Amino acid sequence: GRALPAQGTSTPTIRVGASGGAVVAPGRSLLLPIVVDVPTGAAPLGSATVRVTWDPSRLELQGHYPVEGVESVAPGSGVEGELRVAFLSARGLASGSIVANLDFVARSAGSA
């Protein structure tokens, strides 16, 4: 996954999946978490909106699954290969918190 660039030492980053990518056979499922990384000493993240993009010729989104304790919505953007996810946590999210999982099916072989 690719993290959003941090603009300062106290700016959280949000990433999808593990760094380095994954190889998935066609027709197989791939579950990718949306993960918040908060720098040491920074306040927990209460809310954010992120835009996730992927190559729709290689992956097909099957679903968006929020995790317990985090309110998450993913309205359709109308663009194939794009999803906007907004989330809110009343207690705030610490580093390593998963805010939602995205479920994909591989359409073609290769790196996702």
Backbone as a chain_set.jsonl record, in Angstrom:
{"seq": "GRALPAQGTSTPTIRVGASGGAVVAPGRSLLLPIVVDVPTGAAPLGSATVRVTWDPSRLELQGHYPVEGVESVAPGSGVEGELRVAFLSARGLASGSIVANLDFVARSAGSA", "coords": {"N": [[0.809, -1.18, 0.0], [0.283, 2.337, -0.378], [1.219, 5.088, 1.457], [-0.238, 8.192, 2.481], [1.556, 11.248, 2.085], [3.313, 12.52, 4.873], [3.003, 15.699, 6.404], [4.243, 16.895, 8.465], [5.794, 16.366, 11.672], [3.774, 15.6, 13.393], [1.696, 14.714, 11.871], [-0.702, 12.372, 10.961], [-0.594, 9.349, 8.957], [-2.282, 7.495, 6.405], [-2.789, 4.294, 5.247], [-3.296, 1.707, 2.78], [-3.473, -1.67, 3.041], [-0.539, -3.82, 3.172], [2.857, -2.676, 2.94], [4.681, -2.941, -0.111], [3.014, -4.508, -1.665], [1.054, -7.218, -3.133], [0.729, -10.535, -4.484], [-1.753, -12.027, -6.299], [-3.777, -14.673, -7.387], [-5.842, -14.873, -10.351], [-9.345, -14.492, -9.803], [-9.173, -14.968, -7.124], [-9.631, -13.88, -3.716], [-8.84, -10.787, -2.064], [-8.191, -9.223, 0.836], [-7.915, -6.064, 2.08], [-6.721, -3.963, 4.592], [-7.586, -0.65, 5.761], [-5.419, 1.417, 7.234], [-4.46, 3.42, 9.994], [-1.72, 5.422, 10.785], [-0.242, 6.942, 13.41], [1.988, 9.4, 14.478], [4.396, 9.076, 17.14], [3.559, 10.611, 20.176], [1.691, 12.279, 19.033], [-1.725, 13.448, 18.896], [-4.547, 11.199, 19.047], [-6.216, 10.219, 16.027], [-9.28, 11.534, 15.051], [-11.117, 11.718, 12.917], [-11.404, 11.336, 9.331], [-11.256, 11.609, 5.753], [-10.652, 9.547, 3.054], [-9.358, 8.824, -0.195], [-9.382, 6.064, -2.162], [-7.733, 4.4, -4.711], [-7.527, 2.109, -7.503], [-6.44, -0.213, -10.036], [-8.939, -0.965, -12.143], [-8.962, -2.933, -14.097], [-7.544, -4.95, -13.055], [-8.383, -5.453, -10.438], [-11.447, -6.056, -8.696], [-13.758, -4.449, -6.724], [-15.397, -5.892, -4.032], [-16.586, -5.342, -1.61], [-16.966, -3.177, 1.289], [-15.955, -3.038, 4.552], [-16.607, -1.875, 7.641], [-14.922, -1.586, 10.851], [-15.424, -2.662, 14.255], [-16.338, -0.113, 16.522], [-15.618, 2.019, 14.981], [-17.084, 4.364, 13.0], [-17.908, 4.2, 9.664], [-18.221, 5.178, 6.311], [-18.789, 4.626, 2.842], [-19.508, 6.127, 0.277], [-20.61, 5.722, -3.106], [-18.466, 6.739, -5.72], [-18.901, 6.944, -8.347], [-16.956, 6.52, -10.14], [-15.161, 4.065, -11.735], [-12.852, 2.014, -10.098], [-12.303, 3.656, -7.968], [-12.806, 4.73, -4.627], [-14.24, 6.52, -2.02], [-13.696, 6.899, 1.366], [-15.019, 7.717, 4.421], [-14.397, 8.222, 7.838], [-15.016, 7.988, 11.394], [-14.141, 8.247, 14.767], [-15.082, 8.284, 18.032], [-13.444, 7.993, 20.268], [-10.971, 8.363, 19.228], [-8.248, 7.385, 17.104], [-5.483, 5.321, 17.477], [-2.038, 4.699, 16.523], [-1.678, 2.192, 14.066], [-4.303, 1.423, 14.036], [-7.064, -0.126, 12.496], [-9.408, 1.009, 10.236], [-11.274, 0.186, 8.386], [-12.006, -2.556, 6.167], [-11.224, -3.512, 2.872], [-12.57, -5.494, 0.376], [-11.458, -7.271, -2.291], [-11.521, -8.87, -5.558], [-9.299, -10.564, -7.605], [-8.846, -9.766, -10.979], [-7.019, -10.212, -12.98], [-3.82, -11.831, -13.352], [-0.961, -10.934, -11.386], [0.753, -8.228, -9.695], [-0.858, -6.61, -6.998]], "CA": [[0.0, 0.0, 0.0], [1.005, 3.603, -0.429], [0.741, 6.003, 2.492], [-0.271, 9.612, 2.151], [2.761, 11.872, 2.621], [3.191, 13.292, 6.107], [3.414, 17.088, 6.207], [4.944, 17.333, 9.666], [6.056, 15.261, 12.577], [2.568, 15.185, 14.102], [0.653, 14.415, 10.891], [-0.919, 10.943, 10.745], [-0.686, 8.843, 7.591], [-3.273, 6.453, 6.227], [-2.321, 3.405, 4.184], [-4.156, 0.576, 2.457], [-2.717, -2.904, 2.905], [0.86, -3.864, 3.583], [3.775, -2.11, 1.96], [5.297, -3.939, -0.977], [2.029, -5.114, -2.553], [0.719, -8.626, -2.988], [0.466, -11.254, -5.723], [-2.997, -12.764, -6.108], [-4.209, -15.387, -8.592], [-7.148, -14.439, -10.846], [-10.489, -15.108, -9.155], [-8.951, -15.081, -5.676], [-9.996, -12.712, -2.911], [-7.773, -10.031, -1.416], [-8.757, -8.337, 1.854], [-6.924, -5.043, 2.415], [-7.156, -3.035, 5.64], [-7.215, 0.766, 5.738], [-4.718, 1.525, 8.515], [-4.016, 4.746, 10.425], [-0.435, 5.478, 11.492], [-0.14, 8.207, 14.127], [3.33, 9.544, 15.03], [4.558, 9.074, 18.596], [3.326, 11.908, 20.805], [0.592, 13.005, 18.376], [-3.068, 13.129, 19.379], [-5.238, 10.206, 18.22], [-6.966, 10.743, 14.892], [-10.711, 11.4, 15.287], [-11.865, 11.493, 11.675], [-10.724, 11.667, 8.073], [-11.812, 11.078, 4.515], [-9.574, 9.126, 2.167], [-9.717, 8.376, -1.547], [-8.622, 4.868, -2.506], [-7.829, 4.1, -6.14], [-6.895, 0.881, -7.941], [-6.601, -0.498, -11.46], [-10.124, -1.817, -12.246], [-8.746, -4.063, -14.996], [-6.854, -5.982, -12.278], [-9.104, -5.733, -9.194], [-12.863, -5.689, -8.616], [-14.174, -4.263, -5.339], [-16.55, -6.694, -3.637], [-17.256, -4.76, -0.459], [-16.295, -2.298, 2.243], [-16.397, -3.53, 5.846], [-16.109, -1.108, 8.781], [-14.565, -2.377, 12.026], [-16.139, -2.279, 15.458], [-15.865, 1.081, 17.211], [-15.327, 3.075, 14.011], [-18.158, 4.61, 12.032], [-17.264, 4.346, 8.363], [-19.113, 5.159, 5.155], [-18.084, 4.635, 1.563], [-20.464, 6.4, -0.799], [-20.091, 5.496, -4.449], [-17.922, 7.936, -6.36], [-19.31, 6.956, -9.745], [-15.768, 6.289, -10.958], [-14.647, 2.712, -11.557], [-11.487, 2.021, -9.585], [-12.139, 4.691, -6.946], [-13.732, 4.691, -3.5], [-13.976, 7.488, -0.958], [-14.081, 6.343, 2.657], [-14.999, 8.67, 5.529], [-14.533, 7.504, 9.097], [-15.101, 8.778, 12.614], [-13.992, 7.491, 16.008], [-15.269, 9.181, 19.179], [-12.309, 7.865, 21.194], [-9.728, 8.643, 18.503], [-7.548, 6.193, 16.615], [-4.041, 5.277, 17.72], [-1.258, 4.124, 15.438], [-1.952, 0.79, 13.791], [-5.741, 1.164, 14.042], [-7.716, -0.427, 11.224], [-10.697, 1.702, 10.205], [-12.166, -0.579, 7.526], [-11.357, -3.52, 5.28], [-11.723, -3.524, 1.504], [-12.528, -6.841, -0.164], [-11.305, -7.268, -3.745], [-11.263, -10.12, -6.283], [-8.338, -10.312, -8.676], [-9.35, -10.011, -12.339], [-5.918, -10.722, -13.79], [-2.635, -12.172, -12.553], [0.019, -9.865, -11.225], [0.868, -7.54, -8.406], [-1.995, -5.74, -6.668]], "C": [[0.856, 1.248, 0.0], [0.395, 4.542, 0.591], [0.701, 7.42, 1.96], [0.953, 10.278, 2.755], [2.473, 12.682, 3.883], [3.713, 14.705, 5.869], [4.168, 17.636, 7.403], [5.085, 16.158, 10.6], [4.81, 14.784, 13.312], [1.419, 14.843, 13.152], [0.503, 12.906, 10.718], [-0.876, 10.592, 9.263], [-1.723, 7.725, 7.561], [-2.81, 5.607, 5.05], [-3.334, 2.288, 3.97], [-3.262, -0.635, 2.248], [-1.303, -2.779, 3.412], [1.73, -3.225, 2.521], [4.375, -3.233, 1.133], [4.317, -4.641, -1.896], [1.812, -6.586, -2.268], [0.521, -9.23, -4.367], [-0.724, -12.158, -5.464], [-3.398, -13.405, -7.433], [-5.581, -14.875, -9.042], [-8.284, -15.214, -10.173], [-10.362, -15.24, -7.65], [-9.273, -13.769, -4.986], [-8.767, -12.084, -2.274], [-8.432, -9.042, -0.461], [-7.671, -7.365, 2.303], [-7.461, -4.111, 3.497], [-6.765, -1.599, 5.311], [-6.692, 1.049, 7.14], [-4.267, 2.958, 8.765], [-2.677, 4.593, 11.14], [-0.288, 6.873, 12.082], [1.262, 8.304, 14.726], [3.331, 9.537, 16.562], [4.366, 10.486, 19.137], [2.2, 12.713, 20.18], [-0.738, 12.57, 18.979], [-3.688, 12.061, 18.483], [-6.056, 10.893, 17.13], [-8.451, 10.487, 15.107], [-11.513, 11.118, 14.038], [-11.006, 11.867, 10.477], [-11.556, 11.13, 6.923], [-10.646, 10.738, 3.617], [-10.154, 8.679, 0.827], [-8.794, 7.223, -1.889], [-8.823, 4.609, -3.991], [-7.097, 2.798, -6.442], [-7.151, 0.72, -9.425], [-7.786, -1.453, -11.621], [-9.982, -2.959, -13.255], [-8.083, -5.222, -14.252], [-7.595, -6.389, -11.015], [-10.551, -5.276, -9.297], [-13.253, -5.605, -7.138], [-15.444, -5.058, -5.068], [-17.315, -6.075, -2.473], [-16.337, -3.932, 0.401], [-16.839, -2.673, 3.613], [-15.792, -2.702, 6.97], [-15.735, -2.053, 9.926], [-15.303, -1.834, 13.242], [-15.504, -1.056, 16.118], [-15.531, 2.244, 16.29], [-16.514, 3.19, 13.061], [-17.495, 4.915, 10.694], [-18.316, 4.285, 7.27], [-18.277, 5.239, 3.889], [-19.092, 4.872, 0.45], [-19.825, 6.162, -2.161], [-19.611, 6.792, -5.085], [-18.372, 8.049, -7.8], [-18.149, 6.728, -10.692], [-15.276, 4.873, -10.679], [-13.191, 2.782, -11.109], [-11.229, 3.096, -8.554], [-13.21, 4.533, -5.876], [-13.298, 5.749, -2.504], [-14.525, 6.893, 0.333], [-13.934, 7.431, 3.708], [-15.173, 7.878, 6.811], [-14.451, 8.447, 10.274], [-14.961, 7.843, 13.806], [-14.086, 8.462, 17.17], [-14.087, 9.132, 20.134], [-10.971, 8.216, 20.549], [-9.011, 7.352, 18.155], [-6.053, 6.321, 16.853], [-3.345, 4.646, 16.516], [-1.543, 2.632, 15.3], [-3.427, 0.441, 13.777], [-6.243, 0.891, 12.627], [-9.092, 0.221, 11.253], [-11.724, 0.976, 9.341], [-11.33, -1.584, 6.746], [-12.029, -3.438, 3.921], [-11.513, -4.923, 0.939], [-12.515, -6.761, -1.694], [-11.231, -8.701, -4.266], [-10.34, -9.741, -7.423], [-8.967, -10.675, -10.029], [-8.27, -10.582, -13.238], [-4.723, -10.975, -12.892], [-1.722, -10.973, -12.458], [-0.016, -9.268, -9.855], [-0.303, -6.616, -8.192], [-1.54, -4.578, -5.828]], "O": [[2.036, 1.199, 0.347], [-0.816, 4.767, 0.587], [1.497, 7.803, 1.103], [1.359, 9.903, 3.855], [1.502, 13.436, 3.941], [4.739, 14.892, 5.214], [4.684, 18.752, 7.343], [4.553, 15.078, 10.342], [4.793, 13.658, 13.811], [0.28, 14.697, 13.596], [1.467, 12.227, 10.367], [-1.1, 11.454, 8.412], [-1.997, 7.093, 8.58], [-2.478, 6.132, 3.987], [-4.123, 1.965, 4.858], [-2.392, -0.627, 1.377], [-0.917, -1.769, 4.002], [1.385, -3.231, 1.339], [4.557, -4.347, 1.624], [4.744, -5.317, -2.833], [2.323, -7.128, -1.287], [0.183, -8.521, -5.315], [-0.716, -12.959, -4.529], [-3.362, -12.755, -8.478], [-6.397, -14.485, -8.206], [-8.2, -16.429, -9.996], [-11.329, -15.585, -6.97], [-9.2, -12.695, -5.583], [-7.783, -12.764, -1.982], [-9.145, -8.135, -0.891], [-6.64, -7.775, 2.836], [-8.536, -3.532, 3.34], [-5.745, -1.355, 4.667], [-7.43, 0.936, 8.119], [-3.757, 3.626, 7.866], [-2.525, 3.729, 12.004], [-0.217, 7.863, 11.354], [1.69, 7.381, 15.419], [2.358, 9.955, 17.19], [4.941, 11.442, 18.617], [1.792, 13.732, 20.738], [-0.862, 11.464, 19.506], [-3.395, 12.012, 17.289], [-6.525, 12.017, 17.307], [-8.851, 9.343, 15.324], [-12.485, 10.363, 14.08], [-10.026, 12.604, 10.59], [-12.446, 10.3, 7.112], [-9.743, 11.554, 3.435], [-11.293, 8.219, 0.744], [-7.573, 7.377, -1.906], [-9.955, 4.6, -4.476], [-6.164, 2.423, -5.732], [-7.977, 1.426, -10.004], [-7.671, -2.63, -11.278], [-10.811, -3.869, -13.264], [-8.057, -6.347, -14.752], [-7.468, -7.525, -10.558], [-10.849, -4.246, -9.903], [-13.098, -6.573, -6.394], [-16.44, -4.92, -5.778], [-18.527, -6.25, -2.351], [-15.114, -3.971, 0.269], [-18.05, -2.634, 3.826], [-14.594, -2.805, 7.235], [-16.189, -3.196, 9.958], [-15.749, -0.687, 13.251], [-14.283, -0.977, 16.253], [-15.199, 3.333, 16.758], [-16.893, 2.221, 12.403], [-16.627, 5.783, 10.606], [-19.203, 3.433, 7.303], [-17.203, 5.84, 3.869], [-19.49, 3.935, -0.243], [-18.626, 6.381, -2.337], [-20.28, 7.822, -4.995], [-18.248, 9.108, -8.414], [-18.328, 6.738, -11.91], [-15.006, 4.519, -9.532], [-12.395, 3.527, -11.681], [-10.076, 3.428, -8.279], [-14.368, 4.241, -6.175], [-12.115, 5.857, -2.183], [-15.669, 6.442, 0.387], [-12.856, 8.003, 3.871], [-15.998, 6.966, 6.874], [-13.903, 9.545, 10.184], [-15.581, 6.781, 13.851], [-13.262, 9.37, 17.288], [-13.759, 10.145, 20.752], [-9.96, 8.352, 21.238], [-9.159, 6.344, 18.846], [-5.436, 7.316, 16.473], [-3.995, 4.127, 15.608], [-1.636, 1.909, 16.292], [-3.783, -0.712, 13.533], [-5.886, 1.596, 11.683], [-9.86, 0.006, 12.191], [-12.927, 1.14, 9.547], [-10.106, -1.474, 6.675], [-13.25, -3.31, 3.826], [-10.414, -5.472, 1.014], [-13.45, -6.246, -2.306], [-10.92, -9.629, -3.519], [-10.552, -8.746, -8.116], [-9.541, -11.751, -10.192], [-8.563, -11.348, -14.156], [-4.62, -10.407, -11.804], [-1.709, -10.108, -13.333], [-0.723, -9.74, -8.964], [-0.706, -5.906, -9.113], [-2.352, -3.734, -5.45]]}, "num_chains": 1, "name": "protein.A"}
